[in-house]
Amino acid sequence: MGTTKLVIREDKANAKGESPILVLYTHNSKSVKISTGRKVQIHYWDKGSKNAGGRVKKSFRGFTELNSAIEAQEAEIQKIANIAISLGIEPTVEYVKSKVVSNKGNKNVKQPLELLPFISKYIEDASINRKSSTLSVYRTTLKHLRNFEQAKLKRGKVLLFETIDLDFYQDFTSYLTNDLGLSNNSVGKYIKTIKTFLSEATERGLNQKLSFKSKRFKVIQEDTDAVYLNEIEVGILCQLDLSKNKRLEKVRDLFTVGCWVGLRFSDLKEVRAENFVKEGNIKLLRIRAIKTGEEVFIPLHPIVEEVLDKYQGNLPRTISNQKMNDYLKELCQLAGFDNLETVTIYKGATRIDKQVKKYELISTHTARRSFATNLFLQGLPTYTIMKITGHRTEKAFLRYIKVSAKEHAKILSLHWQKMQPTRNY
């Protein structure tokens, strides 16, 4: 890998005592000096250390601007060398010097574009209109890519759009799985996010490499073992005497409302008194879902009406999702939901089973899953439930709900009992 540092040519000083500022590029013990087109008087130049190179002293008027300009040119030369390595080209002093000359001679020349600076700018722009949870996934994906670039690529090599191919996919998913120990679903989440970045870059005309659209550049997704609370368990929560623990009481009340309205927590925390309306004799919750933008109407379950009466027509004040999840586990442990659940995760081809107490698996999202599963078990048409949950396909909905094989058997048995014809033998 080549190195760069800033130097001056004291022997080339002009009549004013100004010396040219150069970038010294070194590769395999050979060096070349490349002009920055800038000059500075010798007494304003700090030579710096042997390896770090020099900079303009603070005593020079305009030192900030001049240092920024020459450092940018140094960075461009280092970038030429790094890109060469990424393309499998040895960054010799002759090659780098020729590229600098070529770029100066042709202002329209386009260097291969780096992926990570684009992603960083994309995240910065997206912060205006994306949810904090989405931005968090974006930033974590960028962090993994940066660490992968440093840990797994040849020294000096950088991720370019044109190097994001099926080989990259294999190497990166292997890194996430084997080096970081992430589950298949976590790996899939980050691959999905990378595909989002690449799609945007392609739309902008910055990316011509379309390997990310290949079926082999796939988003891995395994069925999760998320739990739900049945109606009896929701009832147990409702009956808990929490009069001496207002913190858990508010969490319980908001969570049980979620079990009977099926909203995402991001929507539930936005519900206000004006969202509750009346159509004839039916009381409804009317809200426009943040994720889909669709308006949803939900009839009020008696438990929801009880909570509204308790809080003078409003829902309890919400707290952060993280705090809510912590308190829910405490609440459900208090309720005795400590039966063991088998949780299965996949890391690559390895299956890992572990036993976890049910209350440890409860989160704000459990309310929404409980809503959908309980209504399905009651025999409510799938399409009707989907209009509230926002699932667009029955396949996605059936993957979402948590119905055991035994519960499916009971549903079929009840169906046969209802459909049993009168037999005249």
VMD Tcl script that draws the C-alpha trace (Angstrom):
set ca {
  {0.00 0.00 0.00}
  {1.25 3.49 -0.85}
  {1.63 6.29 1.67}
  {1.36 10.06 1.34}
  {2.65 13.08 3.22}
  {2.94 16.79 2.59}
  {6.38 18.38 2.05}
  {7.92 21.55 0.60}
  {10.85 22.05 -1.80}
  {13.05 24.58 -0.04}
  {15.54 24.50 -2.94}
  {12.78 25.67 -5.26}
  {11.86 28.80 -3.29}
  {11.09 31.88 -5.39}
  {12.22 35.44 -4.86}
  {9.56 35.94 -2.17}
  {10.88 32.96 -0.25}
  {7.85 30.85 -1.15}
  {8.37 27.11 -1.63}
  {6.06 24.76 -3.56}
  {3.92 22.44 -1.42}
  {4.02 18.86 -2.70}
  {2.46 15.51 -1.91}
  {5.14 12.88 -1.48}
  {3.70 9.53 -2.56}
  {5.73 6.40 -1.69}
  {5.15 2.80 -2.74}
  {7.59 -0.12 -2.43}
  {10.49 2.20 -1.49}
  {9.95 4.38 -4.59}
  {8.67 7.94 -4.29}
  {7.25 10.65 -6.47}
  {6.51 14.28 -5.64}
  {3.21 15.62 -6.95}
  {2.53 19.36 -6.99}
  {-0.47 20.77 -5.13}
  {-0.16 24.05 -7.04}
  {0.18 25.88 -3.69}
  {3.16 27.73 -2.16}
  {4.10 28.98 1.29}
  {7.08 30.86 2.75}
  {9.51 28.48 4.43}
  {9.20 30.04 7.91}
  {5.43 29.36 7.86}
  {5.95 25.63 7.26}
  {5.91 23.10 10.10}
  {7.78 20.01 8.85}
  {6.00 17.76 11.32}
  {7.28 14.28 12.09}
  {9.19 12.01 9.74}
  {6.08 9.96 8.91}
  {3.24 12.45 9.29}
  {4.51 15.17 6.97}
  {4.10 18.91 7.39}
  {1.38 21.53 7.68}
  {1.10 25.31 7.47}
  {1.70 27.02 10.83}
  {-1.06 28.86 12.64}
  {0.93 32.07 12.40}
  {0.18 32.17 8.66}
  {-2.89 34.23 7.86}
  {-5.42 31.91 6.27}
  {-3.66 28.77 7.52}
  {-6.98 26.90 7.99}
  {-8.07 27.30 4.38}
  {-4.62 26.50 2.97}
  {-4.23 23.39 5.13}
  {-7.72 22.21 4.14}
  {-6.89 22.63 0.44}
  {-3.57 20.75 0.50}
  {-4.95 18.02 2.80}
  {-7.83 17.49 0.35}
  {-5.32 17.03 -2.49}
  {-3.30 14.61 -0.38}
  {-6.51 12.66 0.37}
  {-7.35 12.51 -3.36}
  {-3.98 10.95 -4.16}
  {-4.39 8.41 -1.36}
  {-7.86 7.69 -2.71}
  {-6.44 6.97 -6.19}
  {-4.08 4.43 -4.60}
  {-6.85 2.83 -2.51}
  {-9.19 2.51 -5.48}
  {-6.40 0.93 -7.52}
  {-5.98 -1.74 -4.84}
  {-9.75 -2.34 -4.80}
  {-9.65 -2.90 -8.55}
  {-6.72 -5.30 -8.29}
  {-4.20 -2.79 -9.68}
  {-0.83 -2.25 -8.01}
  {-0.66 1.44 -7.00}
  {2.86 2.10 -8.25}
  {4.26 5.63 -8.20}
  {4.07 5.69 -12.01}
  {0.41 4.63 -11.99}
  {-0.63 7.15 -9.33}
  {1.27 10.01 -10.98}
  {-0.30 9.18 -14.36}
  {-3.80 9.14 -12.84}
  {-3.23 12.52 -11.22}
  {-2.03 13.98 -14.53}
  {-4.92 12.33 -16.41}
  {-7.49 13.67 -13.95}
  {-6.09 17.20 -14.18}
  {-6.12 17.05 -17.97}
  {-9.69 15.78 -18.14}
  {-12.06 17.45 -15.72}
  {-14.86 15.10 -16.80}
  {-13.00 11.94 -15.80}
  {-15.01 9.83 -13.36}
  {-13.24 7.89 -10.65}
  {-14.91 4.67 -9.46}
  {-17.23 5.68 -6.63}
  {-16.81 4.52 -3.05}
  {-19.82 2.97 -1.34}
  {-19.40 4.10 2.27}
  {-19.24 7.89 1.70}
  {-22.47 7.61 -0.30}
  {-24.18 5.66 2.50}
  {-23.01 8.17 5.10}
  {-24.49 11.07 3.07}
  {-27.66 9.08 2.40}
  {-28.19 8.54 6.14}
  {-27.57 12.23 6.81}
  {-30.22 13.20 4.24}
  {-32.64 10.50 5.45}
  {-32.56 11.81 9.04}
  {-35.13 14.42 8.02}
  {-37.96 12.01 7.22}
  {-37.04 8.53 8.51}
  {-38.01 7.04 11.84}
  {-35.32 6.81 14.51}
  {-35.58 2.99 14.46}
  {-34.92 2.94 10.69}
  {-31.98 5.31 11.04}
  {-30.58 3.10 13.78}
  {-30.56 0.10 11.40}
  {-28.96 2.28 8.68}
  {-26.17 3.39 11.03}
  {-25.51 -0.11 12.33}
  {-25.30 -1.41 8.77}
  {-22.78 1.30 7.91}
  {-20.77 0.42 11.03}
  {-20.64 -3.26 10.02}
  {-19.54 -2.31 6.49}
  {-16.76 -0.06 7.82}
  {-15.52 -2.77 10.18}
  {-15.69 -5.34 7.37}
  {-13.68 -3.04 5.10}
  {-10.97 -2.65 7.74}
  {-10.89 -6.23 8.99}
  {-11.44 -8.30 5.87}
  {-10.25 -6.40 2.83}
  {-6.68 -6.20 1.64}
  {-4.82 -3.34 3.31}
  {-5.74 -0.08 1.60}
  {-8.67 -1.62 -0.28}
  {-12.03 0.15 -0.13}
  {-15.59 -0.83 -0.99}
  {-16.55 0.51 -4.40}
  {-19.96 0.24 -6.02}
  {-18.46 -1.93 -8.75}
  {-17.02 -4.38 -6.20}
  {-20.41 -5.12 -4.60}
  {-20.97 -8.44 -6.31}
  {-21.83 -12.01 -5.32}
  {-18.31 -12.53 -3.94}
  {-18.85 -9.54 -1.64}
  {-22.22 -11.00 -0.61}
  {-20.62 -14.31 0.39}
  {-17.74 -12.63 2.21}
  {-19.91 -10.12 4.07}
  {-22.58 -12.62 5.16}
  {-19.80 -14.95 6.32}
  {-18.26 -12.07 8.30}
  {-21.58 -11.25 9.99}
  {-22.31 -14.90 10.77}
  {-18.92 -16.30 11.69}
  {-16.98 -13.30 12.98}
  {-19.81 -11.41 14.69}
  {-21.99 -14.42 15.56}
  {-25.20 -12.84 14.25}
  {-28.35 -14.85 13.57}
  {-29.64 -15.37 10.04}
  {-32.44 -12.87 10.60}
  {-29.97 -10.18 11.70}
  {-27.80 -10.90 8.66}
  {-30.90 -10.67 6.46}
  {-31.80 -7.31 7.99}
  {-28.42 -5.82 7.08}
  {-28.42 -7.29 3.56}
  {-31.90 -5.83 3.02}
  {-30.60 -2.43 4.11}
  {-27.60 -2.65 1.76}
  {-30.00 -3.42 -1.09}
  {-31.93 -0.27 -0.13}
  {-28.74 1.81 -0.36}
  {-27.76 0.27 -3.70}
  {-31.25 0.76 -5.17}
  {-31.10 4.45 -4.27}
  {-27.61 4.81 -5.76}
  {-28.78 3.08 -8.95}
  {-31.77 5.43 -9.20}
  {-29.38 8.37 -8.94}
  {-27.16 6.99 -11.70}
  {-24.23 6.43 -9.34}
  {-24.23 2.63 -9.49}
  {-24.15 0.43 -12.57}
  {-23.34 -2.83 -10.81}
  {-26.61 -4.77 -10.54}
  {-25.44 -7.95 -8.82}
  {-27.51 -6.93 -5.78}
  {-30.66 -7.69 -7.81}
  {-29.63 -11.32 -8.32}
  {-31.69 -14.02 -6.61}
  {-28.46 -15.23 -5.05}
  {-27.98 -11.82 -3.35}
  {-30.85 -12.83 -1.11}
  {-32.27 -11.55 2.15}
  {-32.18 -14.44 4.61}
  {-35.29 -14.70 6.75}
  {-36.23 -17.40 9.25}
  {-39.54 -17.72 11.07}
  {-39.27 -16.20 14.55}
  {-40.39 -17.76 17.81}
  {-42.10 -14.62 19.08}
  {-44.86 -15.38 21.59}
  {-48.37 -14.07 22.09}
  {-50.71 -13.83 25.09}
  {-54.02 -15.63 24.85}
  {-57.24 -14.05 26.12}
  {-56.93 -15.76 29.50}
  {-53.43 -14.34 30.00}
  {-54.56 -10.86 28.95}
  {-57.38 -11.23 31.49}
  {-54.88 -12.16 34.21}
  {-52.98 -8.95 33.51}
  {-56.20 -6.94 33.72}
  {-57.04 -8.46 37.11}
  {-53.67 -7.71 38.73}
  {-53.96 -5.29 41.65}
  {-51.35 -2.68 40.82}
  {-52.81 0.17 42.86}
  {-49.56 0.42 44.82}
  {-47.39 0.39 41.70}
  {-48.55 3.17 39.40}
  {-45.57 2.67 37.11}
  {-46.55 -0.90 36.22}
  {-50.24 -0.05 36.30}
  {-49.88 2.47 33.45}
  {-47.73 0.03 31.47}
  {-50.33 -2.74 32.00}
  {-53.20 -0.52 30.95}
  {-51.50 0.68 27.76}
  {-50.32 -2.84 26.87}
  {-53.75 -4.42 27.30}
  {-55.26 -1.70 25.10}
  {-52.68 -2.71 22.49}
  {-53.88 -6.32 22.77}
  {-57.36 -5.20 21.67}
  {-56.58 -2.57 19.04}
  {-53.63 -4.24 17.27}
  {-51.70 -1.05 16.54}
  {-47.94 -0.83 16.28}
  {-46.43 0.82 19.35}
  {-45.34 3.76 17.18}
  {-49.03 4.34 16.35}
  {-50.37 3.53 19.80}
  {-48.26 6.21 21.47}
  {-49.71 8.81 19.07}
  {-53.35 8.10 20.00}
  {-55.15 11.10 21.52}
  {-58.68 11.71 22.77}
  {-59.72 13.09 19.37}
  {-58.91 9.73 17.74}
  {-61.91 8.16 19.46}
  {-65.11 8.73 17.49}
  {-68.66 7.43 17.39}
  {-70.49 6.10 14.34}
  {-74.10 5.51 15.34}
  {-73.92 3.28 18.39}
  {-70.40 2.04 17.62}
  {-67.36 3.57 19.30}
  {-64.28 3.54 17.10}
  {-60.60 4.33 17.21}
  {-59.67 6.17 14.02}
  {-56.01 6.70 13.17}
  {-53.75 6.93 10.14}
  {-50.97 4.33 10.43}
  {-47.48 5.85 10.29}
  {-45.92 2.97 8.35}
  {-48.57 2.48 5.66}
  {-50.26 5.87 5.65}
  {-53.66 4.13 5.58}
  {-56.57 5.20 7.77}
  {-57.68 2.46 10.15}
  {-60.98 2.12 12.04}
  {-61.05 -0.19 15.08}
  {-64.14 -0.85 17.23}
  {-63.48 -0.47 20.94}
  {-63.31 -3.62 23.04}
  {-64.87 -3.27 26.55}
  {-61.36 -3.40 28.09}
  {-60.34 -0.41 25.97}
  {-63.44 1.51 27.10}
  {-62.62 0.73 30.74}
  {-59.12 2.14 30.32}
  {-60.46 5.27 28.61}
  {-62.91 5.85 31.47}
  {-60.07 5.38 33.96}
  {-57.93 8.05 32.27}
  {-60.73 10.55 31.46}
  {-61.00 9.69 27.77}
  {-57.28 9.30 27.10}
  {-54.72 6.52 27.16}
  {-51.97 6.42 29.79}
  {-48.92 8.57 29.05}
  {-46.40 6.62 27.00}
  {-42.74 6.06 27.78}
  {-39.89 5.00 25.53}
  {-40.16 1.66 23.75}
  {-37.07 0.37 25.56}
  {-38.39 1.28 29.02}
  {-41.80 -0.12 28.14}
  {-40.20 -3.45 27.18}
  {-38.23 -3.58 30.43}
  {-41.33 -2.89 32.51}
  {-43.42 -5.39 30.54}
  {-41.03 -8.20 31.42}
  {-41.28 -7.18 35.08}
  {-45.08 -7.04 34.81}
  {-45.42 -10.44 33.14}
  {-43.07 -12.05 35.63}
  {-45.31 -10.68 38.38}
  {-48.29 -12.20 36.54}
  {-46.60 -15.62 36.66}
  {-45.91 -16.06 32.93}
  {-42.79 -18.10 33.64}
  {-43.49 -21.25 31.63}
  {-40.57 -22.25 29.43}
  {-40.66 -21.48 25.72}
  {-38.29 -23.01 23.16}
  {-36.54 -20.37 21.10}
  {-34.79 -21.47 17.90}
  {-32.28 -19.34 16.02}
  {-30.11 -20.16 13.02}
  {-26.54 -19.00 12.52}
  {-25.66 -20.07 9.00}
  {-26.65 -23.73 8.81}
  {-26.37 -24.21 12.58}
  {-29.61 -24.52 14.55}
  {-29.53 -23.37 18.18}
  {-32.39 -24.17 20.60}
  {-32.65 -22.65 24.05}
  {-35.26 -22.56 26.80}
  {-36.45 -19.11 27.88}
  {-39.11 -18.09 30.38}
  {-42.10 -16.61 28.60}
  {-42.03 -13.25 30.37}
  {-38.51 -12.65 29.00}
  {-39.93 -12.73 25.46}
  {-42.71 -10.18 26.02}
  {-42.35 -6.78 24.34}
  {-44.61 -3.99 23.13}
  {-44.99 -5.85 19.83}
  {-46.46 -8.84 21.67}
  {-49.68 -6.86 22.06}
  {-50.14 -6.51 18.29}
  {-49.27 -10.17 17.69}
  {-51.70 -11.22 20.43}
  {-54.47 -9.16 18.84}
  {-54.02 -10.83 15.45}
  {-53.59 -14.36 16.80}
  {-56.53 -14.27 19.19}
  {-58.93 -12.94 16.55}
  {-57.72 -15.61 14.10}
  {-58.35 -18.31 16.71}
  {-61.87 -16.93 17.22}
  {-62.55 -17.53 13.55}
  {-62.64 -13.90 12.40}
  {-61.98 -13.73 8.63}
  {-58.31 -13.26 7.85}
  {-59.08 -10.38 5.49}
  {-60.85 -8.44 8.24}
  {-57.91 -8.78 10.63}
  {-55.46 -7.81 7.88}
  {-57.35 -4.54 7.25}
  {-56.40 -3.53 10.79}
  {-52.90 -5.02 11.02}
  {-51.97 -3.74 7.55}
  {-50.61 -7.05 6.21}
  {-50.86 -6.99 2.42}
  {-50.80 -10.75 1.77}
  {-52.35 -13.68 3.58}
  {-49.00 -15.48 3.39}
  {-47.30 -12.68 5.34}
  {-50.15 -12.59 7.84}
  {-50.08 -16.33 8.51}
  {-46.33 -16.15 9.11}
  {-46.93 -13.30 11.56}
  {-49.50 -14.90 13.83}
  {-48.45 -17.54 16.35}
  {-50.76 -20.54 16.19}
  {-49.44 -23.92 17.29}
  {-50.14 -27.19 15.50}
  {-52.46 -28.18 18.36}
  {-54.42 -24.92 18.04}
  {-54.76 -25.46 14.29}
  {-56.18 -28.93 15.03}
  {-58.76 -27.39 17.41}
  {-59.78 -24.86 14.76}
  {-60.31 -27.66 12.24}
  {-62.26 -29.71 14.79}
  {-64.59 -26.79 15.57}
  {-65.07 -26.21 11.84}
  {-66.09 -29.83 11.32}
  {-68.53 -29.65 14.24}
  {-70.23 -26.60 12.72}
  {-70.34 -28.18 9.26}
  {-71.46 -31.64 10.46}
  {-74.36 -32.66 8.19}
  {-77.46 -34.43 9.48}
  {-77.03 -38.09 8.71}
  {-80.00 -40.33 8.06}
  {-78.71 -43.86 8.36}
}
mol new
graphics top color blue
foreach p $ca { graphics top sphere $p radius 0.5 }
foreach p [lrange $ca 0 end-1] q [lrange $ca 1 end] { graphics top cylinder $p $q radius 0.2 }
display resetview
